[in-house]
Amino acid sequence: MADLSYPETGGTLAGALPVGYHHLAVERRLGGPERYDAAVTFVLGWGLHRGAGLRVPADLPRATEGDRVVLRLGVGRLALSIPVQVVGVLDEPDRGGFAYGTLRGHPECGEELVAVERRPDGTWLVIRAFSRPGRWFTRVVGPVGRAIQRLMTRRYLDAASRAVAQTGVR
């Protein structure tokens, strides 16, 4: 993991997020506990990212620790390359998902966790992240970068809601 662009590897899997970064923590209820398996399968299959409009390599069926992936946003030569590495996979009875960190060349510097939790009141999607600008252009645009992060997070939440609703499980 020497190519990660930040030192706090696994920070989204721990309790408190590291200082010196912008923090993001959102949750959305996806339905009852019976939707848990479908939601975990969707998340581990990079469904959030594909559903939010990112291009994920087709040969990547499931997130695995150590995977290095270049996500793409946009079209053609104008597409933004977003290199990441999976730094942890959650495979617990009531918690599944993965965390990925930024590699050199990513517009941001930090880590994001996308996880599904089965709770007494239902199935929840949890997104936790810490980040700061990682490239000159993300430093220049400042608050616009945060707005883009919030937009992508909403798109992740909406993609999960749509996908789990389409499973037919009530």
Summary of the structure (lengths in Angstrom):
residues: 170
radius of gyration: 15.4
end to end distance: 40.6
largest distance: 46.9
contacts: 509
relative contact order: 0.25
helix: 29%
strand: 38%
